[in-house]
Amino acid sequence: MCLIILSCSKEEEITNPIPNQNPVIISSQPCTNGMAGQYPCNGIDLMSVIDILTLSGSNAANGSDIWGWTDHISNKEYAIVGLTNSTAFVDISDANNPIFLGRLNTNTNASNWRDIKVYNNYAFIVADNAGPHGMQVFDLTRLRNLDNIPTTFSPDTTFNGVSSCHNIVINQSEAIAYLVGCNDNGGGPIFVDISDPLNPTYINDYTSAGYSHDAQVVTYNGPDTDYTGHQIYVGSNGNSDQVVILDVTDKNNVTQISSFSYPQTAYAHQGWFTENQDYFILGDEVDEINYGFNTKTIVFNFSDLDNPTLHATYFGPSAAIDHNGYVKDSEYYLANYRAGLRILDITNINSTSNPLTETAFFDTYPDNDAANFNGAWSVYPYFESGNIIIGDIDRGLFVVRKSN
């Protein structure tokens, strides 16, 4: 295994540098004969790993959500890593030699659930079960040309109109942050105007559909022409064992389009539209534990938003729990906890018998693929370079890339 020691240099914009922790980075390992160093793989090469201790500065910390940002001035790519105690920023432009730039500490308590989304060069960060944390706002352009790295950052502002929230959703075509799973209103979506990122403004909230654990909001352009151009919210409402579809075009007059459940529901956790918005791919976080089957991914037909139907079910090769999944083009990128990252081809999604086919994987938790809450929490596959970042609860940040 190749080890690189990352040296630290002077920083000029932010004063409060973190003492040099001699971070150890595991560097490039091609996927050869089913292994990339110590990690099982198929068709995905390991570029680098930065461990949790380096990212968080604490032996007690864990990883949680992850997101990415591309600086379109420099074309540099950055990983934004949620941690128990903070949010870490890493320059991954040289995927073999990532640079840990520093961290933004939690506003209040430590939290096992920290979620990040990006809009217009700003990161928006929430934390669950963390007291009056609010929504941190951080100007990502501050990461340009830093010295004295790694350093401790402060938020540019905090939106204090909420306390703790489980998740944040941002539809890139509108300047609205949807805060979900918050303590303030029973967990329904809270709408915040972020058109001026440093002055977030509360608009309204919606409580009638109950608690949303996670959600996706799209400007709809799918097959149901009744809703073309509308802002459509799909909430994974695990506490009530259902998925809800809302028309949130008018934040002061939200209407529920439909709601549905499915067989062997345990906890409707998170889902994502296919690119043509014909289908919605959902993960239930607890069904593998409750029912004992392998990783289960559920596909719903959304051609009629008023009447969504169960289309097909895919079972993976292991017992591992599915967590966050995202669609890019014709592939579904699934963070599969102890089974790591799984990439599924969805070009055959119209089929009811074989809608998804696994084509590649990278297992960040090589010990086993049991149904436990370790390993890959989330994945961000949207960098133009082809870099893929994985946030692992136990092992930190992984930068991987498909083999040639």
N, C-alpha and C positions, 0 to 999 in steps of 0.2 A: 504494500500500500504506500502510495507516495504522499508525503506530508510536506506542506509548505508553511512557513512561519510568516505571518503578515506583519510588516513593520508599520509603525505609526509615524505620522508627520505632524507638523504644526498646523493649527487651524486658526483662521483669522476672523471669521464672522461671528461664531458662537464662542463665548468665553466659558466655561465650565466643562473642560474635557474630562472624559472618563480615563482613569489610570489604565495604562497599557496592561491588558490581561493576557498577553502573548497568545492570541487566538490561533488555534490550530485548524487548518482547512484541509479536508481530504480532497485531493485533486483528481483529475480526469482518470476514469476507468472505463474503457469500452466494454460493452456487453459481449462477452466471448464465452461460448459454450454454456450459456445460461446463467452466467455470473458476471457482475461488474464489481470486482473486489469481493467484499463479503455479501453483496446484495444480489438476490435472485432477480433475473431480468429476462425479457424477451423483446428485442427490437428497440430498446431504449438504452442509451449510454449515460453514465454518470459523468457530469462535468465537475461538480464540487459539492461539498457539504460544509456548513458552518454550524457548530454544535450549540445547544441551548445555553450552556454556561457563557459562551462568548457573546451570544445575542442578548441575554438577559442580565448577566452579571451575578446570577444567583443559582446556587445548587438546588434551590427549592422550586424553581420556576418550571413551567411547562409551556409548550407551544399551543396555539389555537389557530385562528383564521389567518389567511394570507391573501394579499392582493398585489397587483403590479402597477407600475407607472412608467411610461416612456416619455422622456424629455424630448419634445419634437424640435427643440433648438439644437441640442447636441446629439440627438438620437440615442442617448444612453438609456439603458434599461435598469430599473430598480425593483427590488423585492421589498415589500412592506409586510413585516412579520408580526402578527399578534402574539403576545406572550402574557403570562400570568401577571407580570408586574409592569409591563411597558409595551411599546411598539418599536420594533427595530427597523432600521433602514439600511439596505445593502445595495451597493452598486454591483450589478451582475453583467455589466457590458462586456467584460472579459469573463466569460462563464467559467473558465478554468481557474481564474484568480479573482474571486469576488472580494469586494472591499466593504468591511463593516464600518459604516459611517457614524453610527451612534444610535441612541434610543430616546424616545419620548416617554417619560414615566407616566404611570396611571395618575389620574387626578385625585383618586381616593384610595380605596382598598385594592388589594390584589383580586384578580378575577380569573376563573378558568375559561371565561367566555369573552373574548375581545374580538370585535369585528370591524373591518375597514372597507370602505369603498372610496373611489376617486372620482372627482369631477373637476374639470377645468383647472388642472394642476394643483388641486388641493386634496388632501386626504381628510376624510371624515371618519371619526373613530368613536365607537361606543363600547361599553362594557356592561355585563350583566352581574347582578348580585354584588355590586361594588359601591353601594351607598349613592350619594348625590354626584355621580361622575359626570353627567351631562354628555354632550357631544363635542369632542375635541376637534378643532380645525387646525390643520398644519399646512403651510405653504411649501409644497414640494420643491419649488425652485430654490429654496434655501440649501438644497443638497448640492447645488452646483459649486465647484471650485472650493471645496472645504479644505482647511488645514486643521491641525490639532485633532485629528481623528483617532479613535472614536470619541464622540462628545455626547453630552446630555443636552437635549433640546427642550424647549418649552413650547406649549401650543401657542399659535397666533391668536386664537380666541377660543372660548368655550361657550357653546349654547347651553344655557342652564334651564331651558324650558322643559327638560325631562330629567329624571334621576338616573336609574339604571335601565338599560335597554339590551335585549339579547342580540339584536341584529339591526343592520341598516341596509336599505335598498336604494339604489339610485338608477333611474332610467336616464341614459345619456342624452336623450332627445328633449328632456325638460329639466329645468333647474330646480328639481324637487327631491329632497331626501325623505324617504319613508322610514320612520323609526318604528320597529316592531318588537313585540315581546317586552314592552316597557312596563315598569311598575306603576306608571301614572294613570293608566286608563284601562286596566284589565288586559293589556297586551295587544289591542287593536292598532292599526297603523296611525301614526302621527305624522302629519304633513308639514314639512319645514321648507320654506323658500330659501334656496342657497344661490340665487342668481348673483347676489353680492356675498361671496363666500365668507368674508370677515364680519358680516352682519346677518347671520341666519335669523329668519323670522318665522314664528309659528303661524300657520294658516288655520288648521282645524285638525280634528281627529275623527276616527270612526270606530265605534265600539260594538255595533250590532252583530257583527260576524264573529266576535270573540277573539281570543288570543291567537296571533300568528307567530309561529316559531321562526319562520323564514318566509320569503316571498320573492317573486319576480314581477317587475312592472315593465310593460312594453308599450310602445306606440303601435297599435295593432294594424297589421296589414295582411292578415291571414284569410282563410277561405270564407269566414262568416262575415259577409259584406254589411250586415247590420251594424257592425262595430268598427268598420274601417276608419282609421284615423283617431280612434278613441284611445285613452290611456287605460290599459287593462291590467289589473292587479290579480295575481294568482297567489293566494296565501296558503302555505302548508300549516294547517292549524292542528298540530299534534295533540294538544290538550283536549280537543273535542273530536279527535279521530276523523277529520274530514279535510277536504280541500275546498276553498272558496274562491269564486271568481267575481271580482268587483269591477264596475265601471267607475274609475276615479278621475275621469276627465274634469269634472267640476268638483273640486275638493270640498265645496260647501254643500254639495248635493250628490253624495255617493249613492250608487244603487247596486244592490246585489243581483248579479246575473244568474248565478246558480251555485250550488254546493253539492258535493258528492263524497262518498266513501268507497270502500272496495273490500273484497274478502280478506280476512286475516289481517285486519288493521291493527297496528300496535302503536305507532307514533309517526304520523305523516310529517316528515322532517323537512325536505327540501326538494325542489324540482326546477326544471328548465325547459323552455320551449325549444323545439327544433327551429332551424333558421326560417323555414317557410311557414312556421306557426300552425302547421297541421296537427302536430302532436305535442304532448307535454310528457316529459320523462321524470318520474318521481322516485325518490328513495324514502323508505320507511325505516327509521333508525333502529327500532327495537324488535322488528318481526323475526329476524334471525335468532334472537335470543328466546323469544316467546314460543316460536313454533318449530325451531330446530332445523330449518332448511338452509340451504346455501344462500349466499348473497342474492337478494331478490331486487330486481329493478322493474318498475311497472310503467307501461306505456299507455297513455290515454289519448283517445281521438278527440281533438278539439276543433273539428271542422264546424261544429255547431256549439257555440259557447253556452247557449241556453240548455244544452243537453249533452254534456261530455260523457263519453262512454269508455269503459275499459277495453283496450284494444289488444294488448298482449303482455306477457310476463316473461322476463329473462332471468335465468338462474346462473350465477357465476360458478367458477370451479372450486370455491372454498367456502368455509363457514363464516368468513369474516363479515363484519357489519359494514354496510354502505353508509357514507356520510354525505359530503357535498359533491355534486356533479354538475358539469358545465358542457354545453354544446359549442363546438367550433366547426363550422362547415359541415362535413358529413361524419363527424366523430363526436363521441361522448366521452369526456374525461372524468373519471370517477375516482375520488379519494375513498379508498376502501379499507380504512383503518389498518388492521394488521396485515392486510394483503397489499398495502401500498397503493400506487397509482395503477389503474386499469384503463386502457383505451379501447373503446368499443366502436366498431364500424356500424353506422346506422343507415347506410345506403339502402338496406333491405327492410326499412322500418315499416313499410306498407304490409309486410307479411305478418300474419297473426301467429305463425308457428315458429319463425326464426327471425325476429325483428332486429336483433343485435348480435354481433359477432366480435369476440375479443381478438384483437390483432396485436397487442403489445402490452407489456406491463413492466413496472419497476417496483420491487418490493422493499420499502424502506424499513420494514420490521421483519428481519430475517428469522427471528426465533421460531415463529409459527404463525398460522393464519386463523387462529381461534377467534371466536365471537366475543371479543373484549374491546374495551375503549382505550386502545393504544394505537400508535402508528400514524398513518396519514390522515390528518384532519381535513385539509383542503388542498386544492390545486388551482393554479392560474395558468391557462394555456394560450393566452392571447398576445404574446409578444410576437412581433413580425419576424424576429430573428429565428424563431423556432425554439428558443429557450422555453422550458417549462419549469415552473417552480412548484415545489411541494412543501407544505408546512406540516412537519411531523411533531406530534405531541412530545415525544421522548427524545428525538435526535436532532431537531432543529430544522434548518433550511437546506433543502436539496435543490440543486440546479441540474436538470437532466435535459436530454435532447434525443429525438428519434435517431436511431442509427441510419446510416447513409440511405 
